[in-house]
Amino acid sequence: MKTTVEIPDALLDQARKYARKTGRPVRALVEEGLRLALQTETHRAPYKLPDRSTGKPGGKNPLELLSWQDLRSEIYGGR
């Protein structure tokens, strides 16, 4: 399949030099790059948001007892 891809001139120049050096066409480098990018993406573990909850599940929220100043201090860690 043919497609058009916009590549910055400097990057394309580097790719052409590398292709000549390795004896491969630029097309092969693009294919290899796409395969590597897709392979890396599928093996990357999804980000898991750390649990920063307070108190016990189903229990009273301990932050409700704090004043605004104390709550702000708790959030910013005294900064």
C-alpha positions as a Markdown table, in Angstrom:
| # | Residue | x | y | z |
|---|---|---|---|---|
| 1 | Met | 0.0 | 0.0 | 0.0 |
| 2 | Lys | 1.2 | 3.5 | -0.8 |
| 3 | Thr | 0.8 | 6.4 | 1.5 |
| 4 | Thr | 2.2 | 9.9 | 2.0 |
| 5 | Val | 4.0 | 10.7 | 5.2 |
| 6 | Glu | 5.4 | 14.1 | 6.1 |
| 7 | Ile | 8.9 | 13.8 | 7.6 |
| 8 | Pro | 11.1 | 16.7 | 8.6 |
| 9 | Asp | 13.9 | 17.3 | 6.1 |
| 10 | Ala | 16.7 | 16.8 | 8.7 |
| 11 | Leu | 15.2 | 13.4 | 9.8 |
| 12 | Leu | 14.8 | 12.3 | 6.2 |
| 13 | Asp | 18.4 | 13.2 | 5.4 |
| 14 | Gln | 19.5 | 11.1 | 8.4 |
| 15 | Ala | 17.3 | 8.2 | 7.3 |
| 16 | Arg | 18.7 | 8.3 | 3.7 |
| 17 | Lys | 22.3 | 8.3 | 5.0 |
| 18 | Tyr | 21.6 | 5.4 | 7.4 |
| 19 | Ala | 19.8 | 3.5 | 4.6 |
| 20 | Arg | 22.8 | 3.9 | 2.3 |
| 21 | Lys | 25.2 | 2.9 | 5.1 |
| 22 | Thr | 23.2 | -0.2 | 5.8 |
| 23 | Gly | 22.3 | -1.1 | 2.3 |
| 24 | Arg | 18.5 | -0.9 | 2.8 |
| 25 | Pro | 15.8 | 1.3 | 1.3 |
| 26 | Val | 14.3 | 4.1 | 3.4 |
| 27 | Arg | 11.0 | 2.2 | 3.1 |
| 28 | Ala | 12.5 | -0.7 | 5.1 |
| 29 | Leu | 13.6 | 1.7 | 7.8 |
| 30 | Val | 10.1 | 3.2 | 8.1 |
| 31 | Glu | 8.6 | -0.3 | 8.2 |
| 32 | Glu | 11.0 | -1.4 | 10.9 |
| 33 | Gly | 10.4 | 1.8 | 12.9 |
| 34 | Leu | 6.6 | 1.3 | 12.8 |
| 35 | Arg | 7.0 | -2.3 | 13.9 |
| 36 | Leu | 9.2 | -1.4 | 16.8 |
| 37 | Ala | 6.9 | 1.4 | 17.9 |
| 38 | Leu | 3.8 | -0.8 | 17.8 |
| 39 | Gln | 5.6 | -3.7 | 19.5 |
| 40 | Thr | 6.8 | -1.4 | 22.3 |
| 41 | Glu | 3.3 | 0.1 | 22.8 |
| 42 | Thr | 1.7 | -3.3 | 23.2 |
| 43 | His | 4.1 | -4.4 | 25.9 |
| 44 | Arg | 3.9 | -1.2 | 28.0 |
| 45 | Ala | 2.0 | -1.6 | 31.2 |
| 46 | Pro | -0.9 | 0.7 | 31.7 |
| 47 | Tyr | -0.4 | 3.5 | 34.2 |
| 48 | Lys | -2.1 | 2.7 | 37.5 |
| 49 | Leu | -3.2 | 5.7 | 39.6 |
| 50 | Pro | -1.8 | 5.3 | 43.2 |
| 51 | Asp | -4.5 | 5.0 | 45.9 |
| 52 | Arg | -4.3 | 8.2 | 48.0 |
| 53 | Ser | -7.6 | 7.7 | 49.8 |
| 54 | Thr | -7.9 | 8.4 | 53.5 |
| 55 | Gly | -9.7 | 6.6 | 56.3 |
| 56 | Lys | -11.4 | 3.2 | 56.1 |
| 57 | Pro | -13.8 | 2.1 | 53.3 |
| 58 | Gly | -17.4 | 2.9 | 54.4 |
| 59 | Gly | -16.1 | 4.8 | 57.5 |
| 60 | Lys | -16.3 | 8.5 | 58.3 |
| 61 | Asn | -14.1 | 10.8 | 56.2 |
| 62 | Pro | -11.3 | 11.9 | 58.6 |
| 63 | Leu | -10.7 | 15.1 | 56.5 |
| 64 | Glu | -14.2 | 16.4 | 57.4 |
| 65 | Leu | -13.0 | 17.1 | 60.9 |
| 66 | Leu | -10.2 | 19.4 | 59.8 |
| 67 | Ser | -10.4 | 23.2 | 59.5 |
| 68 | Trp | -9.7 | 24.8 | 56.2 |
| 69 | Gln | -6.2 | 25.8 | 57.3 |
| 70 | Asp | -5.5 | 22.3 | 58.6 |
| 71 | Leu | -6.9 | 20.7 | 55.4 |
| 72 | Arg | -4.7 | 23.0 | 53.2 |
| 73 | Ser | -1.7 | 22.1 | 55.3 |
| 74 | Glu | -2.5 | 18.4 | 54.9 |
| 75 | Ile | -2.9 | 18.8 | 51.1 |
| 76 | Tyr | 0.3 | 20.8 | 50.6 |
| 77 | Gly | 2.4 | 19.1 | 53.3 |
| 78 | Gly | 3.3 | 22.3 | 55.1 |
| 79 | Arg | 4.6 | 24.0 | 51.9 |
